[in-house]
Amino acid sequence: MLEWIADYPFIFYSIVLLVLIKLYNMLTTGKVTNSERLDGKTVLITGANAGIGKLITMELARRGARIIMACRNQETAKQTKEEIIEKTKNDKLVIRKVDLSSLTSIRNFSKEIHETEDRIDILINNAGAYGLRNKKTEDGLNVLMQINHFGPFLLTNLLLDLVKKSTPSRIIFTSSVVNIAAKLDLDDLNFDKHHPYFRVYATSKLCNIMTANYLAKKLEGTGVTVNSLHPGMVKTEIFGNFYNFTGFMTPIFKFFIDFLSKTVEDGSATTVYLATDPIGGKVTGKYFADCSESRILARAAKSGKSLEKLWKISEEMVALKPDERFF
């Protein structure tokens, strides 16, 4: 055994490091301990049909919430809705179609919501994508940036009046710890120059935090709290696109992801915590991980000038109209 370690020290220490990371993840995973009910509350969550979104929807339905499932894939949304109703006995679930890669779809979705709803107590921007190639949408926007940032940005602005009417209310953005790897260039936010897809993804997740922080400042004192979170590395459908880029290394990446990933249940915990715990109605403009505040943030997330500039550029990129603006 000792001879093997001496011959292959890199492999040995790599295995030890992986085991330590796994143990750390297991020991620090946050748990939702509150039993707060959401009876009479309306929750709107994007990407409610699969992955983390499905588990979040399940738990909030179990707590009595009325939930608007904002999804692109209507077929899986219907299956998820039936499963949740069967398991929670809560039939107050409504499916609405929205495609975050289309600004027209988002605006049509907002129109439908305003025609059918009079309140949104909790808005959860959960849907996201990863590993998409650097192509443009019908709106001329980088597809990954549009799904992860520009789409949720527009959606939040369009629904803000309903959220403000429902105070005390909450807005939650799903981000990622990879925000610290972003190299933010606000003069090329649409990535018109070619960049590695990981940089695009990291930037989109940093933009989620920056949007949440700026919005929190603008809404301070209104009764609306705005926070963002890192759910942890969770093995969900989002990795399907990622594997398109890994080639012959795919089996190795799959092993590491399978070994280090949280369960979907654990990955949904921080969002559920922010949606249900009293702290989520008091604290605003913060970034969370494992059901507690985290300080693993890129410097730009704390820069007032950068926050405002990102907001203004995002308004231009989604062609926010005068009657869609609140600030």
C-alpha positions in Angstrom: 0.0 0.0 0.0 2.7 2.5 1.0 4.7 1.6 -2.1 1.6 2.3 -4.3 1.2 5.7 -2.6 4.9 6.5 -3.2 4.6 5.5 -6.9 1.4 7.4 -7.6 1.2 10.3 -5.1 -0.9 12.5 -7.4 -3.6 9.8 -7.7 -3.6 9.1 -4.0 -3.8 12.8 -2.9 -6.5 13.4 -5.6 -8.6 10.6 -4.1 -8.1 12.0 -0.6 -9.1 15.5 -1.8 -12.2 14.2 -3.4 -13.3 12.3 -0.3 -12.6 15.4 1.9 -14.7 17.6 -0.5 -17.5 15.0 -0.4 -17.4 14.9 3.4 -17.4 18.7 3.6 -20.4 18.9 1.3 -22.3 16.4 3.4 -21.5 18.1 6.6 -22.3 21.7 5.5 -25.5 21.0 3.4 -28.2 23.3 4.7 -31.5 22.0 6.0 -34.9 23.7 6.2 -36.0 23.4 9.8 -39.0 25.8 9.8 -42.6 24.6 9.4 -44.1 27.8 8.1 -47.3 27.5 6.1 -48.0 29.3 2.9 -51.8 29.0 2.9 -53.3 32.0 0.9 -49.9 32.8 -0.7 -49.4 32.7 -4.5 -45.9 31.6 -5.7 -44.7 32.0 -9.2 -41.7 29.8 -10.1 -39.9 29.4 -13.4 -38.6 26.0 -14.4 -41.1 24.3 -12.0 -41.4 21.1 -14.1 -38.0 19.5 -13.5 -34.9 19.3 -11.4 -34.6 21.6 -8.4 -37.7 23.5 -9.5 -39.8 20.4 -9.3 -38.7 19.7 -5.7 -39.2 23.4 -4.7 -42.7 23.3 -6.1 -43.4 20.0 -4.3 -42.4 21.4 -0.9 -44.2 24.7 -1.3 -47.3 22.9 -2.4 -47.0 20.7 0.7 -47.1 23.9 2.7 -50.3 25.0 1.2 -49.2 27.6 -1.4 -51.0 28.2 -4.6 -48.4 27.8 -7.3 -48.0 29.2 -10.8 -45.7 26.8 -12.7 -44.0 28.9 -15.4 -42.6 26.4 -17.8 -41.5 26.0 -21.4 -42.1 22.3 -21.7 -45.9 21.9 -21.2 -45.9 18.1 -21.4 -43.5 17.6 -18.5 -45.2 20.4 -16.6 -48.5 18.5 -16.8 -46.8 15.3 -15.6 -45.1 17.1 -12.7 -48.3 18.8 -11.7 -50.2 15.5 -11.5 -47.4 14.0 -9.5 -47.3 16.9 -7.0 -51.1 16.9 -6.6 -51.0 13.2 -5.9 -48.2 13.5 -3.3 -49.3 16.7 -1.6 -53.1 16.6 -2.0 -52.8 20.3 -3.0 -54.5 20.9 -6.3 -53.9 24.7 -6.4 -51.3 24.4 -9.2 -51.6 26.4 -12.4 -49.4 25.8 -15.5 -48.5 28.8 -17.6 -46.2 28.7 -20.7 -43.1 30.9 -20.9 -39.9 30.6 -22.9 -37.1 32.7 -21.4 -35.2 32.6 -24.7 -38.0 34.7 -26.3 -38.8 38.3 -25.1 -42.1 38.0 -27.0 -43.0 34.9 -25.0 -42.1 36.6 -21.7 -44.2 39.6 -22.6 -47.1 37.4 -23.6 -46.7 35.5 -20.4 -46.8 38.7 -18.3 -50.0 39.8 -20.1 -51.7 36.5 -19.3 -50.6 36.7 -15.7 -52.0 40.2 -15.3 -55.3 39.0 -16.8 -55.6 36.1 -14.4 -53.8 37.0 -11.2 -54.1 39.8 -8.7 -51.1 39.0 -6.5 -47.7 37.3 -6.4 -46.4 36.8 -2.9 -43.2 35.0 -3.9 -41.4 35.2 -7.3 -38.8 32.6 -7.8 -36.5 33.0 -10.8 -35.3 29.4 -10.8 -35.1 28.3 -14.5 -31.7 28.3 -16.1 -29.5 26.7 -18.7 -25.9 25.6 -19.1 -23.6 24.4 -21.8 -25.5 26.0 -24.7 -23.4 27.0 -27.7 -22.6 30.7 -28.4 -25.6 31.4 -30.7 -28.1 34.2 -30.7 -31.8 34.0 -30.1 -34.5 35.6 -32.2 -34.0 38.7 -30.2 -30.3 38.9 -31.1 -29.2 38.0 -27.6 -26.7 35.4 -26.5 -28.9 32.4 -25.8 -27.3 31.5 -22.4 -27.3 35.1 -21.3 -30.9 35.5 -22.3 -32.2 32.4 -20.5 -30.2 33.0 -17.4 -30.2 36.8 -17.1 -32.0 38.9 -19.6 -35.1 36.7 -19.5 -35.5 36.7 -15.7 -34.6 40.4 -15.7 -37.5 41.3 -18.0 -39.8 38.9 -16.3 -39.2 40.4 -12.9 -39.7 43.9 -14.2 -43.0 43.0 -15.9 -44.3 41.3 -12.7 -43.0 43.8 -10.2 -46.3 45.6 -9.8 -48.1 42.4 -8.7 -45.2 41.6 -6.3 -45.4 45.2 -4.8 -49.2 44.9 -4.4 -48.7 41.7 -2.3 -46.4 42.9 0.4 -44.8 41.5 2.4 -43.5 39.7 -0.6 -40.2 38.1 -1.8 -38.2 37.8 -5.0 -35.6 35.1 -5.2 -32.9 34.6 -7.9 -31.1 31.3 -8.4 -27.4 32.0 -9.0 -24.3 30.0 -8.5 -20.9 30.0 -6.7 -19.3 30.2 -10.2 -20.1 33.9 -10.1 -16.6 34.3 -8.6 -15.1 33.0 -11.9 -16.8 35.6 -14.0 -14.8 38.2 -15.9 -17.5 40.9 -16.2 -17.3 43.1 -19.3 -20.3 45.4 -19.2 -19.3 46.7 -22.7 -19.7 43.2 -24.1 -22.5 41.8 -22.0 -24.1 40.1 -25.0 -20.8 38.3 -25.8 -20.7 39.4 -29.4 -17.1 38.4 -29.3 -16.5 34.6 -28.9 -15.9 33.4 -25.4 -15.7 30.0 -23.7 -19.2 28.9 -22.6 -18.1 28.6 -19.0 -17.3 32.3 -18.9 -20.7 33.1 -20.4 -22.4 30.9 -17.7 -20.4 32.4 -14.9 -21.2 35.9 -16.1 -24.9 35.2 -16.3 -24.9 33.9 -12.7 -23.0 37.0 -11.5 -25.6 39.1 -13.3 -28.3 37.3 -11.3 -26.7 38.4 -8.0 -26.1 41.9 -9.2 -29.7 42.3 -10.4 -31.0 41.0 -7.1 -28.7 43.4 -5.1 -29.6 46.5 -7.2 -33.3 45.6 -7.0 -33.1 45.1 -3.3 -31.7 48.7 -2.9 -34.4 50.2 -5.1 -37.1 48.4 -3.2 -35.8 49.0 0.3 -38.6 49.9 2.7 -41.4 48.8 0.3 -42.0 45.4 2.0 -40.4 43.5 -0.9 -37.2 41.5 -0.1 -34.9 40.4 -2.9 -32.2 37.8 -2.4 -30.1 35.4 -4.5 -28.6 32.0 -3.8 -26.3 29.2 -4.8 -28.1 25.8 -4.7 -25.0 23.7 -4.8 -23.8 21.4 -7.5 -26.8 19.2 -8.2 -27.0 16.5 -10.8 -30.0 17.6 -12.9 -31.0 17.8 -16.5 -28.9 21.0 -16.9 -25.8 18.9 -17.3 -27.2 17.3 -20.4 -26.0 20.2 -22.6 -22.7 20.3 -20.7 -21.8 16.8 -21.8 -22.0 17.9 -25.4 -18.8 19.7 -25.0 -16.7 17.2 -23.0 -16.0 14.6 -25.8 -13.9 11.7 -24.7 -13.6 13.2 -21.2 -17.4 12.7 -20.6 -17.1 9.5 -18.5 -14.6 11.3 -16.2 -16.7 14.4 -15.9 -19.8 12.2 -15.2 -17.9 10.4 -12.4 -16.8 13.6 -10.7 -20.3 15.2 -11.0 -22.0 12.1 -9.7 -19.6 11.7 -6.8 -19.6 15.4 -5.7 -23.2 16.4 -6.5 -25.9 17.1 -3.9 -29.2 15.4 -4.1 -32.0 17.4 -5.8 -33.7 17.6 -2.4 -30.6 19.2 -0.8 -30.2 21.5 -3.8 -33.7 22.8 -3.4 -33.3 23.5 0.3 -31.9 27.1 0.2 -34.6 28.3 -2.2 -37.3 26.8 0.1 -35.6 28.4 3.1 -35.7 31.8 1.5 -39.3 31.4 0.4 -40.6 30.1 3.8 -38.3 31.1 6.6 -39.1 34.4 8.4 -35.5 35.5 7.7 -36.4 35.6 4.0 -38.9 38.3 4.7 -36.5 40.4 6.7 -33.1 40.2 5.0 -32.7 41.7 1.6 -29.9 42.2 -0.9 -28.0 39.1 0.4 -26.5 36.0 -1.3 -27.2 32.6 0.4 -25.8 29.1 0.2 -26.7 26.1 2.3 -29.5 28.0 4.1 -27.2 30.7 5.4 -25.7 33.9 4.1 -22.6 33.4 2.0 -19.7 35.8 1.3 -18.3 33.9 -1.7 -19.0 36.8 -4.1 -17.3 38.4 -7.0 -16.3 42.0 -6.3 -18.6 43.4 -8.9 -21.6 42.1 -7.0 -20.9 44.7 -4.3 -20.0 47.7 -6.6 -22.8 50.2 -6.7 -21.7 51.7 -10.0 -21.4 48.3 -11.6 -24.9 47.3 -10.3 -26.5 50.4 -11.8 -24.6 50.1 -15.1 -25.7 46.5 -15.5 -29.3 47.4 -14.8 -29.3 50.2 -17.4 -27.6 48.0 -20.0 -30.1 45.2 -19.3 -33.0 47.6 -19.8 -31.6 48.5 -23.2 -30.9 44.8 -24.2 -34.5 43.8 -23.5 -35.9 47.0 -24.9 -37.7 47.8 -21.7 -40.6 50.2 -22.5 -41.5 53.3 -20.5 -44.7 51.6 -19.1 -42.6 48.6 -18.1 -40.2 50.6 -15.9 -40.5 51.3 -12.2 -37.3 53.2 -11.6 
